[in-house]
Amino acid sequence: MANIVAIVGRPNVGKSTLYNRLTESRKAIVDDFSGVTRDRHYGQAEWIGKKFTVIDTGGFVHGSEDVFEAAIREQVLIAIEEASVILFVVDVTTGTTDLDDEIAGILRRSNKPVYIVSNKVDSAKQVNDSAEFYSFGLGDPYNISSMTGSGTGELLDDVVSHFEVEEEEESTLPKFTIVGRPNVGKSSLTNALLGKERNIVTPIAGTTRDAIRIHYNQFGHEFLLVDTAGLRRKSKVSENIEFYSVMRTIKALEDSDVVILMLDAKDGIEAQDINIFHLAEKNKKGIMILVNKWDTIEKDHKTAKAFEEAIRNKIAPFTDVPILFTSVTEKQRIFKTVETAMEVYQNKTKKIPTSKLNEVMLEIIENYPPPANKGKYIKIKYVTQIPGRSPMFAFFCNLPQYIKDPYKRFIENKLRENFDFKGVPIQIFFRQK
């Protein structure tokens, strides 16, 4: 389970400053997961070896003080539902307000660990002033100054007492993560692979709450399968809830070797899917695309080809990705999914002998050398694969700075044609020899 710390409170009490201090303004895991994170309001933090994610709920609410009240109540309820620990920030310079009392009331009824954070405490007098926050009935206030950082250490010691130290996993098994929007059939796929109802599958979007890990060992294949919480939507489409589940998807994605992106044949590939695809690509994960519910589509002999083309156009420029059409309920091509994921994993971990690499690539380069630049000829003399978690290649040459993107793409395409890196992003570096 992801360790999530949510910061709640009314406007202008210093939630964002506290957030920045806890995450040391580390860049959030996501750059621009469009329409969901908008202004990057979560980041990763670590304290005494325990990692957790911090969410600044204040970042979700825009508008004036009165528009706020309902929105803030909703924030707090979502934080209670989704977070592991809640930091309730109040401002010692203004004391308690009606809105604070109301938030405290909601938090008292939750059974989540709540810490009152009395912010802007810069003097001994203010330490005394913060005594009025005892009236919330939520325990001792923690006196901090999020500007200077004083007091945050004790607060963090207590916050992380709720988390286990994550053991670095010894498992060398490939990790496959199934991602996609709600109701595309992720849990049904898991169940079909295992041959038993492991997940509760109902047609209500969002019945899978957390990522579920399953050890699969059948038909000569062994791996860990992660079924992520779909990007949930509630009846009142709450962007914030979706935000939390996107976060879980991202954590699971970061943790995997191959991402199985599942689409619904009726909807095709949508913006959210393309975002996940690019996120996986950016994190250098193996990727395959699974178009589910293919049995529900009226088909002629061209349908699959046209569908596949439409997907490749949208995920370009990285299009060397396996696309499979399945029907989980009809048990069509389920095992092909496993085989394809294994192939992608093998491509991702493939090591090409240097001699073979040079034999093939230097001949191609000799026939199609990089175009001369400013009258200077570029000579590529030697190629080698750099050890790493995904395929990386170094091409040693006299003038690396003159090699332009079109030639890099040409080289990448030739590597793919000759060595099969289907489903895997590859990196190419030109270095001075």
N, C-alpha and C positions, 0 to 999 in steps of 0.2 A: 504494500500500500504506500502510495506517495505520502511523505510527511509534508503536510501543508499548514503553514501558519498564516492566518488571515488577520489583517490589521483593520479594525472597524472603529467607527467614531463619527461624530458630526464634523462638518467642514472646519478647516482652519485650526485644528488642534495639533497639527504637525505629523499627520500620518505619513505623508510622503517623505518628510525628512527622516523619520524613523526607518521607513522602508529603504531609503538610500543608504542609511548607515548600516543596516543589517546586511544588505546585499553588497555593501561597499560599491554601490552603483554598478555592480557587475552587469554586463550586457545580458538582457534576458535571452532565454534559449531561442526565442523566436524573433526573427527580424520584423516580418511584416505579414503575419498570418492575417490576411486582409479581412476586415469586417469582424474580427473576433477580438484581437488584443488592442486594436487601435493605438493606444498610447503606452504599450509595453508596461503593464503594471505588475509584472511578476518577475522575480529573478531568483537565483539560487544563492543560498547562504550556507555557511558551514561554521560550526562551533564545536570545539573539543572533539573533532573527528566525526561529528554527526552532520550529515547533509540534510537540508530541507529547502522547501520552496516557500518564498514569502510573497503574499499577495496584498497589494494595497487596494482595498475596495474603493477608497475615495476616488481613485482614478476613473471609476465607472460612471460617476454621477456628475452630470453637467447641469447647470441651471442655477437659479437663485435659491436663497435659503428656504423659501416656502415650497418651491417645487420639490425641494430636497426631502422633506420629511418622509413621504411615502417611499421614495426611492431608497432612502437610507434604511428604512425598516426592511425593505426587501433585501438589500445588501446583507443586512445582519442575519436574516433568516437563511439566505443562501450560504453565508459563511458558516453558520451553525451546521447546516446540512453537509457541507463539503469539506470543511477544514479539520485538521487534527487538533489544533490549538488556536485559541482566539486571543488576540491582544486588543483590549478595549482602551483606546487612547482618549484621555481627557486633558483639559488645559487648566493647570493650577492657577493661572492668572485670571481666569474668569470664574472658576469654581463650577458647581453643578448647574446645569440648565435643565429645562423640562425635557428637552430632547435626550440629554444624557440619561435622565431618569427612565425615560421610555426604553432606551436601548438596554439599560441595565436590567429592566424588567424582563425583556425578551431573553437576555443572556442567562438570567437566573433560572429560567424555566428549561434551559437547554441542559443536556448532561455532558457538555463538552468542557474541557479545562479552559477557564477564562482567567486572564491576568489583567488587572487594572493597571494601566500605565499612566502615571501622573506626569505629564510632560511640562517642559519649560521650568523645571525646578533648578534655579541657579543660586539660591541662597538658603541659609538656615531658616529664615522666616517662611520661605515657601514650603520647606519640609513640613512645618507646622500646619500651613494652609491645606496641605494635601490630606490632612486627617479627615476633612469633610467627605472624602470619597469612600470612607468606611460605610457611609449610609447606604451605599448600593447593595450591601450584603454579599459582596463577591470577594471578600478577603482583603488582605493588606494591599494597599497601593504600592507599586514600585515607582520610586521617585527617580526620574531620569531627565536628562536634557539631551534631546536628540540632536541638537546643534553641536554640543561639545562631546557627546557620547558618554557623559558620566552616568553611572548607574545601569548602563545597558548590559554589562557583564553578568551581574547577579540575575537580571531578568532572563538572559539567555541560558544561564546555568539551569534555571528552573524549567524553562520552556523545553530544552532538549532532553530533560529527564524523562519526557514522554516517548522518546524515540530510541530505537535500537541502533547500535552502530551497524551500518550495512556491511555485511561480510562481503568481501570481494569474492565473486563467485568462482569456484574452482572449475565449474563445469566447462568442459571443452566442447560440449555439444553445440551444433549450430542453433542459433535462436531465430525463429521465424515469428514475425508479428503480423497479425491480420488487422488491417485498419480499413476504415470506411465510414460512411454515414450510417445513421441508425437504419435498421430494417433492411440492409442489403443482404443479410444472411450470414453474418460472421459467426454467430454462435451455432447456427445450423451446420455450417461447414465444420466447425470443431466437433460437433456431435457426430456428423457423418464420418469424419476421419476416425474417431474413436470407436464408432459403432455403438455408442451408448449416450443416453441423455445426461450429459455432464452439466450443461448449462440450462437454466430455465429459459426456454424459447417461447415467447408469446409475441403476437404481432404488435405489441405496444412498443413504440420506439423507446429505446433506452432501458430495457430490462437488465442489461449487463452493466453493473455499476463500476467495477474495478477491473483492471487487467487480470485475467486468469491465466496462470501458467500451467501447462500440461506437458508431462514427459511422454513423448510418442515413441513407441518402439514396435513397429509392425512391418511386415513385408520387406524386411531388409533395410529399412530406413529408421534412423534414430535421431531425434532432435527435440528441442523445447519449443512448444507452440504457445504463443501469447495471444489471447483473444482480448482486444482492448474494448473499453467502454466506447460505444459508438458516440458520435457527436450528438449528444442528447438534445432534444427540444422538448419543452414542456408545453402544455396547452397554451399558456401565455408565453409566446416565444421569448424566453428570457436569454438574452445574449450572455448574461453572466454565467448561467448554468452551463451554457455551451462552452464558455470560456474555460471553466474548470475541466470539462471533459476533454476539450482539445488539449489541455495541458497534460492530462493523463496519457492521451494518445502520443503526445510528443515524447514524454518520458519513456514510454514503452518503445517508441520508434528509436530513440537514441540508444536503447539498450539492445537492439537487435542486429542480426547480420543481414537478414533478408526481410523486406517489407512486402507483404501480399496486399495490394490495394484492391479492395473489392468494390465493384460498381453494380448498380442495378441496370439491367438491360433497358428498362423503360426510360430511365433518366439519362443514360449516357454519362459522360464525364462532366462534372460541374466544377465551379470555381473552387469549392472547398477541397475537392479531390485533387485538383491541379496543385493547390497549395501544399497538400500533404506530399504529393509526388516530388515537388521541387525541394521540400524540406528533407525528404529521404535522399534525394540526389545530392543536396548540399552537404548532408552528413555522410556522404560516400557509402550509402547502404546499397545492398543488392535490391533490385525492385522487379516485381512481376505484377501484371494487372489481370484481374479475374473478373470477367463480366458474367454476373450471376443472373438467374431467372431467364436464361436464354430460351427456355421452353415456352415462355409467355409471348414471344415475339413472332409476328407473322413474317415468314421468311421466303425469299426466293434465292436462287443460286448466288446472287451478288451481295446479299445482306451483310454477311460476316465481314467480307472484304471492305465494304463501304464503312462499316462501323469501326473496323480496325484503323482505316485510314483517317477517319474523323478524330479518333483518339490520338494517333501519332501527330497529327497536325497541332493538336492542343498542347501536347507535352514537349514539342520541339524546343530546343535542338537535340536533346538527348532522347532519341527514338529507338535505340537498339534494345528494346525491352520486350520480353515475351508477353503476349496477350492471349488469354485463354477464355473460351466461352463455356460456361458450365450451367448446370441446373442442379443445385444441391439437393433439392427435394426429390428430383428424379434420379439422383445419384449419378449424374452424367459427368464424366471426366474429373472425378474427385481425386483419384489417385494420380492422374496426370498432373494435378496441382502440386502434389507432394514431389513427384519426380522433377517437375520444372523448378520448384523452389530449391531442390537439392542441386540441380544443374547450375542455377544462378549462384548458389553458395560456393560450388566448386570453381566457377569462373572467378568469383571474388577472391578466392584464396589461392588461385593458380600462380605458380612460379614458372617463368619461362627461362630455360637455360640461356645464358648470355651468348653462347656460341650460335645457338639457333636464331636468337633475336637479331644478331649482327648479320648472319647469313641472309636472312629474309629482308630485313629493313634497309640494310646498306645498298642492296641491289636496287630496291625501289627508289631510294633517295638518289642513287646515281642516275637513274633514268628520268627522275623528276626532281632535280635539285631545287632548293629554295630560290626564288627569284633574286637576282643581284640587286643590291640596294646602294645607291649613290656610287655606282661603279665598283662596289666591293663584292667579291664572291664569297658566299658562305659555304664552308666545307664542314659537313657533319662526319665525324671520324669513328664514332663508337657509341653503342647503345647499351644500357644495362637497366634491369628492373631494380627499383629501390625497395628494400624490405619495408613492409607496412601492412596496415589492416585492409587496404584496398589497393588495386594495381596502380603503381606509379612507375614512370619510366624517365630516365635521364638520357638526353641526347647531348653528347659532348661535341662542341663545335668552336670555330674560331671567333664568330661574331654573333653570340646569342641575341644581342639586343636588336638585331635587324630582322629577326624572324617574326613574321606577322601572323595574326589569328587564322587567316584562310589556310596558311600552310600547316599550322598546328592541327586544324580540323582535318586536313588531308592526311596527315600522319596518324591521327587518331583513327580515321576510317580504315586506313591500311592495317593498323594493329588489329582492329576488330575483324576485318576480312580474313586475316591470316591466322589469328589465334583464338577467336571466339570468346568475346567478353560480353556476351548477351546478358542484359539485365544489370550490368555493373558500370558505374561511373569510373572513368579512368583519368588519371592526371599525367600530364606530360610537361617535363621541364627541359629547357635548353640551357646548357651550362657551358661556361668557358673551359676550353681544354688547354 
